[in-house]
Amino acid sequence: MATAETGSGKKMSEGERVVVDRDGTSLGELADVMDGAAVELAPSAEEALREGRSVIEGHLGESRPIYGVNTGFGRLANTVVDAGSLGRLQQNLLRSHACGTGPLFGQRLVRGMLFLRIASLCHGRSGVRPETVEQMLAFLNGPVLPAVPTKGSLGASGDLAPLAHLCLPLMGEGHCVYEEELVSSATALEVLGRKPVVLGAKEGLALINGTQVLTATAADALLRARRLADAADVALSMSLEVLMGTTAAFDPELLGLRPHPGALAVGRNVRAMMEASEILESHRNCSRVQDAYSLRCAPQVHGASRDAMDYVEAVLATELRSVTDNPLLMEDGRAVSGGNFHGQPVALAADHLGLAASELGSISERRIERLLNPDLSGLPAFLAPDPGVNSGLMIAQYTAASLASENKVLSHPSSSDSIPVSASQEDHVSMGAAAARHALEITENVRRIVATELLCAAQAYEFVDAGAFGVGTGTAYEQVRSLVPPLGDDRVLDRDIDMLEEMIEAGAFSRLLANLGDGD
């Protein structure tokens, strides 16, 4: 059976399906869905939807205000709406909230958002009808997806604006993307062979009052950051070897005296990469006492970023099992209004993730400088065979420095800000969607930086004749050379770095480290 690469770096069989039950989902399932797996509901999820809807319908005859069921929203929460207008109220909610802006989210992320919204609704605590979720599944499993702008969410009261754009097409309104073209949602429903859904009481609010946009974006950033951390360890190992560094700072006993899990993992990775290195042995008795921080302190720097990613993954694991709209149905039938929609847990995690990824880029750029600077490396200037006539890899470092500097701005915590809205009824918001978008952008910048270090380290080997590479570094060199030939005379470099970015994104270096670990 044919296979496709997934966002988590594993192989996924074409036709694989993810089954949603009533207990939420996982990061692995989300990765599979974002990469194209179909989704279906377990019988337990279908039962939960029916149970939740019956509770909502039982409340419809009541005269007392129940927020989101028979009232307005935000500052209008005390305004009771007559029973005959409840459907119109929910449709108007989606229409009025669909006012996002900016470029559209990629379709991979839109799949993730739809999937997470479905998974949350299938707890049965939101009161959405099964047929509404079926309409969402039709979009998720079909060839056409909603057009969702990237900007406009405050990350509290949920991702209101982008989720409105996500769900408006269920009613045949708004826009979708079909074969990379923007089409009307009416056209999209024709493609899917579906009729517009007419929303009932509570449904509009349940569709848009959640954290699925910021959570899907943060999760995608984490998946990318995990692959980046592995690629950074590989690039570090190559740079350490070719710069005639020492593995003394990676000694397991030394690292065990300050046993942060991330640092221990980096130490294991680098030792495995450098095993049997004749280059390392060739200068064991040289006069150098210590390496520069970008080499010697890499276990502590790379490791701290890895530990941060563990924290982020723990937060997301909880969020992926959660129900995040408002109000929610309790087991005894009460509809309770609270703050499960507030994005602060994920906002703080996303900000931390952006900072952790940024640091991987910051230290990688410093190693690029050491590789290219002849005063630091002892190698030809900018790793050019004929420096002067050729500029070599000089300007590749400029781009890496530019991205590392930009990341300093992007990693400013979005969650440190809040602007009151809805006439100050919603007087503290998380800015989590911005935090997640920035984290994702940072990972993209860092991927370019680490790819550049891989390019430079591979080129540096062309000037080193000190015996065999390490077991892992030799494999990594061959992986790079399978795509990018050594640099002779100057050539255009952007495509070389593009291909190494694609190799990182495909999880090649993660698999290399995993295979080395399997050999322990």
C-alpha positions in Angstrom: 0.0 0.0 0.0 1.3 3.5 -0.8 2.4 5.7 2.1 2.5 9.4 2.8 4.7 11.4 5.1 2.8 12.8 8.1 3.4 15.9 10.1 4.9 13.9 13.0 7.6 12.4 10.7 6.1 8.9 10.6 4.6 7.0 7.7 0.9 7.0 7.2 -1.0 4.6 4.9 -3.2 6.2 2.4 -6.8 5.6 3.3 -6.0 5.6 7.1 -8.9 6.8 9.2 -9.0 8.5 12.6 -12.0 7.6 14.7 -13.4 10.2 17.1 -15.0 9.0 20.3 -16.4 11.1 23.2 -13.1 11.5 25.0 -11.2 13.9 22.7 -8.1 13.3 20.6 -4.3 13.2 20.7 -1.4 15.0 19.1 -0.7 12.0 16.9 -4.2 11.8 15.6 -4.3 15.5 14.9 -1.0 15.2 12.9 -2.5 12.4 10.9 -5.7 14.4 10.1 -3.7 17.5 9.1 -1.8 15.3 6.7 -4.9 13.9 5.1 -6.4 11.0 7.1 -10.1 10.7 6.9 -12.3 11.0 10.0 -15.3 9.1 11.2 -17.3 9.1 14.4 -17.4 6.2 16.8 -20.8 5.1 18.0 -20.0 6.5 21.4 -19.5 10.0 19.9 -22.8 9.7 18.0 -24.6 8.8 21.2 -23.0 11.7 23.1 -24.2 14.1 20.4 -27.8 12.8 20.6 -27.7 12.9 24.4 -26.4 16.5 24.5 -28.9 17.7 21.9 -31.8 16.2 23.8 -30.8 18.2 26.9 -30.7 21.5 24.9 -34.2 20.8 23.5 -35.4 20.1 27.0 -34.4 23.6 27.9 -36.1 25.4 25.0 -39.5 25.6 26.7 -38.1 27.4 29.7 -38.7 31.1 30.2 -35.6 31.8 32.4 -32.5 33.1 30.6 -29.9 30.4 29.7 -26.8 32.0 28.2 -26.3 31.0 24.6 -29.5 29.0 24.4 -32.1 31.7 24.6 -30.1 34.9 25.1 -27.9 37.2 23.2 -24.1 37.1 23.6 -21.4 39.0 25.4 -22.8 42.3 26.8 -26.2 41.1 25.5 -26.2 38.0 27.7 -29.2 39.3 29.7 -31.4 39.8 26.6 -33.8 36.9 26.2 -34.7 35.9 22.7 -38.1 34.5 21.8 -38.3 30.9 20.8 -39.2 31.6 17.2 -36.0 33.6 16.7 -33.5 31.2 18.2 -32.4 29.7 14.8 -32.0 33.2 13.3 -30.0 34.2 16.4 -27.5 31.4 15.8 -27.2 32.1 12.1 -26.7 35.8 12.7 -24.0 35.0 15.2 -21.9 33.3 12.6 -22.5 36.1 10.0 -21.7 38.9 12.4 -18.5 37.2 13.8 -17.0 36.4 10.4 -14.9 39.5 10.2 -11.4 38.1 10.2 -8.6 39.5 8.1 -5.2 38.7 6.8 -4.0 35.9 4.5 -5.8 32.6 4.7 -4.6 29.7 6.8 -3.1 26.8 4.8 -5.5 23.9 4.2 -3.5 21.6 6.4 -4.2 23.8 9.4 -7.9 24.3 8.4 -8.2 20.5 8.5 -6.8 20.5 12.0 -9.2 23.2 13.2 -12.2 21.3 11.8 -11.1 18.1 13.3 -10.5 19.6 16.8 -13.9 21.4 16.7 -15.5 18.1 15.9 -13.6 16.2 18.6 -14.7 18.8 21.2 -18.3 18.7 20.2 -18.4 14.9 20.4 -18.0 15.0 24.1 -21.7 15.8 24.0 -21.5 18.7 26.4 -22.2 21.4 23.7 -25.6 20.4 22.5 -24.9 20.4 18.8 -27.1 18.2 16.6 -25.5 15.2 15.0 -26.5 16.4 11.5 -24.4 19.6 12.1 -21.4 17.5 12.9 -22.0 15.4 9.9 -21.9 18.5 7.7 -18.5 19.3 9.3 -17.3 15.8 8.5 -18.3 16.2 4.9 -16.1 19.2 4.6 -13.2 17.6 6.5 -13.3 14.4 4.3 -14.1 16.2 1.1 -12.0 18.1 -1.6 -13.1 21.5 -0.5 -12.4 23.4 2.8 -13.5 26.7 4.4 -11.4 29.8 3.7 -10.2 31.0 7.1 -8.3 34.3 7.6 -5.3 34.1 10.0 -6.0 37.3 12.0 -8.9 38.5 14.2 -8.9 36.2 17.2 -8.3 37.4 20.7 -8.1 33.8 22.0 -10.8 34.4 24.6 -14.5 33.7 24.1 -12.7 31.3 21.9 -11.3 32.0 18.4 -14.5 33.7 17.5 -13.7 35.4 14.1 -11.7 32.6 12.5 -14.1 29.9 13.8 -17.0 31.8 12.3 -15.3 31.8 8.9 -14.6 28.0 9.5 -18.2 27.2 10.2 -20.2 29.7 8.0 -19.9 27.4 5.0 -21.9 24.8 6.8 -24.9 27.2 6.1 -23.8 27.7 2.5 -22.4 31.2 3.3 -18.9 32.6 3.2 -16.1 31.2 1.0 -14.1 28.0 0.6 -11.0 26.8 -1.2 -11.4 24.3 -3.9 -8.5 23.2 -6.1 -6.5 26.2 -4.8 -9.2 28.6 -5.9 -11.5 30.7 -3.8 -15.1 29.7 -4.4 -18.5 30.5 -2.8 -19.7 28.2 -0.1 -22.8 27.5 -2.1 -20.5 26.1 -4.8 -18.6 24.2 -2.2 -21.8 22.5 -1.0 -22.6 21.6 -4.6 -19.2 19.9 -4.9 -19.9 18.0 -1.7 -23.4 17.1 -2.7 -24.8 18.6 0.5 -27.5 21.1 1.4 -27.0 24.0 3.8 -27.5 23.3 7.4 -30.1 25.4 9.2 -28.7 26.0 12.7 -30.8 25.4 15.8 -30.6 26.9 19.3 -27.2 27.0 20.9 -25.4 25.6 17.8 -23.9 28.8 16.4 -22.3 29.6 19.7 -21.1 26.1 20.2 -19.4 26.2 16.7 -17.3 29.3 17.3 -16.7 29.4 21.0 -13.6 27.4 21.4 -9.8 27.3 21.2 -9.4 25.1 18.1 -7.6 27.7 15.9 -4.9 28.6 18.4 -4.6 25.0 19.5 -4.2 23.6 16.0 -1.7 26.2 15.1 0.3 25.7 18.3 0.2 21.9 17.8 1.5 22.3 14.2 4.3 24.6 15.6 5.2 21.9 18.2 5.3 19.1 15.6 7.7 21.2 13.5 9.8 22.2 16.5 10.3 18.6 17.5 11.8 17.9 14.1 13.8 21.1 14.4 15.3 20.0 17.7 16.5 16.7 16.2 17.9 18.5 13.1 19.7 21.0 15.4 21.4 18.2 17.3 22.5 16.6 14.0 23.8 20.0 12.7 25.5 20.6 16.1 27.3 17.2 15.9 28.6 17.9 12.4 29.8 21.4 13.3 31.4 20.1 16.5 33.3 17.4 14.5 34.4 19.6 11.6 35.5 22.5 14.0 37.7 20.0 15.8 35.7 20.3 19.0 35.6 17.9 21.9 32.8 15.8 23.3 34.0 16.3 26.9 31.1 18.7 27.5 28.7 15.9 26.5 30.1 13.4 29.1 27.1 11.5 30.6 28.5 11.8 34.2 29.0 15.6 33.8 25.5 16.1 32.4 24.2 13.8 35.2 25.4 16.3 37.8 22.7 18.7 36.4 20.3 16.1 35.1 17.7 18.1 33.1 16.1 15.6 30.7 16.6 17.7 27.6 20.4 18.1 28.3 20.7 14.4 28.9 18.9 13.7 25.6 21.2 16.1 23.6 24.2 14.4 25.2 23.1 11.0 24.1 22.3 12.3 20.6 25.7 13.9 20.1 27.7 10.9 21.5 25.8 8.6 19.2 26.4 10.8 16.2 30.2 11.1 16.9 30.7 7.4 17.7 33.8 6.0 16.0 34.9 9.4 14.7 38.5 9.4 13.6 38.3 13.1 13.1 37.5 13.5 16.8 40.4 11.2 17.8 42.9 13.1 15.4 43.1 16.1 17.7 42.5 14.6 21.1 45.8 15.8 22.5 45.7 19.3 21.0 46.3 22.4 23.1 42.7 23.7 23.1 41.2 23.6 26.6 37.6 24.6 25.9 35.2 25.1 23.0 33.1 28.2 22.5 29.7 28.2 24.2 27.8 27.5 21.0 29.4 24.1 21.0 30.2 23.4 24.7 26.9 24.7 26.1 24.7 23.1 23.5 23.4 20.4 25.8 22.1 23.0 28.1 20.7 25.3 25.4 19.3 22.7 23.1 18.2 20.7 26.1 16.3 23.6 27.6 14.4 24.0 24.4 13.5 20.3 24.4 12.3 20.5 28.0 10.1 23.5 27.0 8.6 21.4 24.2 7.7 18.7 26.7 5.8 21.3 28.7 4.0 22.5 25.6 3.1 19.0 24.7 1.6 18.3 28.1 -0.5 21.4 27.8 -1.7 20.5 24.4 -2.4 16.9 25.4 -4.9 18.2 28.0 -6.4 20.7 25.6 -7.0 18.0 22.9 -9.1 16.1 25.4 -11.1 19.2 26.5 -14.4 20.9 25.8 -13.9 24.6 25.3 -17.1 26.3 24.4 -19.7 28.0 26.7 -22.1 27.2 28.3 -21.6 23.5 28.8 -23.9 20.8 29.8 -23.4 19.0 33.1 -24.3 15.4 33.8 -27.4 16.5 35.7 -28.7 18.5 32.7 -27.6 22.0 33.9 -26.2 24.4 31.4 -23.3 26.1 33.2 -21.6 29.2 32.0 -17.9 29.5 32.7 -14.6 30.2 31.0 -13.4 27.0 29.3 -13.1 29.0 26.1 -10.3 31.2 27.5 -7.0 30.5 25.6 -4.6 31.4 28.4 -3.2 27.9 29.0 -2.3 27.4 25.3 -1.3 31.0 24.9 1.4 30.8 27.6 2.6 27.5 26.1 2.7 28.9 22.6 4.7 31.9 23.7 7.1 29.5 25.5 7.4 27.3 22.4 8.2 30.3 20.3 11.0 31.3 22.6 12.4 27.8 22.8 12.5 27.4 19.0 14.0 30.9 18.7 16.9 29.8 20.9 17.7 26.9 18.7 18.0 29.3 15.8 20.1 31.8 17.8 22.8 29.3 18.8 22.7 27.6 15.4 23.5 31.0 13.7 26.5 31.4 16.0 27.8 28.0 14.9 27.4 29.1 11.3 29.5 32.1 12.0 32.3 29.9 13.5 32.2 27.7 10.4 32.5 30.6 8.0 35.0 32.8 9.9 38.6 31.6 9.0 39.9 33.2 12.3 37.6 30.9 14.3 37.6 27.8 12.1 41.0 27.5 10.5 39.2 26.8 7.3 39.1 28.8 4.1 37.1 32.0 4.4 33.4 31.4 4.0 34.2 27.8 3.0 34.9 28.9 -0.6 37.5 26.8 -2.5 38.9 30.0 -4.0 38.0 32.9 -1.6 38.0 36.3 -3.2 36.9 35.3 -6.6 34.1 33.4 -4.8 32.1 34.6 -1.9 31.2 31.1 -0.8 28.6 30.8 1.9 29.2 34.4 3.2 25.7 35.7 2.6 24.0 32.5 3.8 25.0 33.7 7.3 23.5 37.1 6.6 20.1 35.5 6.0 20.5 33.3 9.1 21.4 36.4 11.1 18.4 38.3 9.7 16.0 35.5 10.7 17.5 35.1 14.2 17.1 38.8 14.7 13.5 38.7 13.5 12.7 35.9 15.9 13.7 38.1 18.8 10.7 40.3 18.0 8.4 37.4 17.2 9.2 35.7 20.5 7.9 38.7 22.6 5.1 37.1 24.5 1.7 37.9 23.0 0.0 36.6 26.1 1.4 39.5 28.1 -1.1 41.8 26.4 -4.9 42.1 26.8 -7.5 44.5 25.4 -11.0 44.5 26.8 -13.8 43.9 24.3 -17.6 43.6 24.2 -18.2 46.7 26.3 -15.7 45.4 28.9 -17.8 42.3 29.6 -14.9 40.4 28.2 -12.2 42.4 30.0 -9.2 40.0 29.8 -8.2 38.0 26.7 -5.3 35.7 26.0 -4.0 36.7 22.6 -3.3 33.0 22.2 -4.0 32.9 18.4 -1.2 35.5 17.9 1.1 33.6 20.2 0.5 30.4 18.2 0.9 32.1 14.8 4.2 33.7 16.0 5.5 30.3 17.3 4.7 28.8 13.9 6.5 31.6 12.1 9.5 31.2 14.4 9.8 27.5 13.6 9.8 28.3 9.9 12.6 30.8 10.4 14.6 28.5 12.5 14.2 25.7 10.0 15.9 27.9 7.5 18.7 28.7 9.9 19.4 25.0 10.9 19.3 24.0 7.2 21.9 26.7 6.6 24.1 25.2 9.3 23.7 21.7 7.8 24.8 23.2 4.4 27.8 25.0 6.0 28.9 22.0 8.1 28.8 19.7 5.0 30.8 22.1 3.0 33.4 22.4 5.8 34.0 18.6 5.6 35.4 19.2 2.1 38.4 20.8 3.6 39.0 18.3 6.4 41.2 15.2 5.9 41.6 13.7 9.3 40.0 10.3 9.0 36.6 8.8 9.0 33.5 10.7 10.1 31.4 9.6 13.1 28.8 6.9 12.5 26.0 9.5 12.6 27.8 12.5 11.2 28.9 10.4 8.2 25.3 9.4 7.6 24.1 13.0 7.9 26.8 14.2 5.5 25.6 11.6 2.9 22.0 12.7 3.4 23.0 16.3 2.7 25.1 15.3 -0.3 22.2 13.3 -1.7 20.6 16.6 -2.4 23.3 19.2 -2.4 26.7 18.8 -4.1 29.8 20.4 -2.7 30.2 24.1 -3.5 32.9 24.9 -6.0 32.5 28.2 -7.9 29.7 30.4 -6.5 26.2 29.3 -7.4 22.7 30.3 -6.4 22.1 28.8 -2.9 18.5 29.3 -2.1 17.3 26.0 -3.7 20.1 24.1 -1.9 18.8 25.4 1.5 15.2 24.8 0.4 15.9 21.2 -0.2 17.6 20.8 3.2 14.5 22.5 4.8 12.3 19.9 3.1 14.6 17.2 4.5 14.2 18.6 8.0 10.4 18.9 7.6 10.1 15.3 6.3 11.7 14.1 9.5 14.9 12.7 8.0 17.1 13.8 10.8 14.7 12.6 13.5 14.8 9.2 11.9 18.6 9.2 11.8 18.7 9.9 15.6 16.0 7.3 16.2 18.0 4.7 14.2 21.2 5.5 16.1 19.3 5.1 19.4 18.0 1.7 18.3 21.5 0.6 18.0 22.4 1.3 21.6 
